């Protein structure tokens, strides 16, 4: 019997890459969003419900974090 194919994880977007690249930033985001630090590792993009908190923490505008939801002003 054949093994099921592994699910391919999408490459994180630039906001998640920034969060993961800076030391301690993922822990700060996790605390603010009330999720585990490990949950951040599974994000391929910032969930919409956390976008505003992440925007304040990483000091980037919402349209940079989620351009599909928040259009550029």
Residue, then its C-alpha position, 0 to 999 in steps of 0.5 A: x500500500x502506498x504512503x500518503x503524500x506529505x502536505x507541502x508547507x507554503x513558503x512564509x510571506x515576508x511578514x512571517x519571515x521578518x518575525x521569524x528572523x529577528x531574535x525574540x520577535x516571534x515570542x513577542x508576537x505569540x504573547x500579543x496574539x495569545x498563541x504559542x510560539x510554535x504556532x508562529x512557525x506554522x503561519x505561512x501568512x499572518x492571520x487576519x485577526x492578528x494583523x493589527x497586533x503584528x503591524x504594531x510590533x514589527x512596525x510595518x503597515x497593514x497593507x504590507x502584512x496582508x495586502x489581500x485584505x488591507x489595500x494600500x492607502 
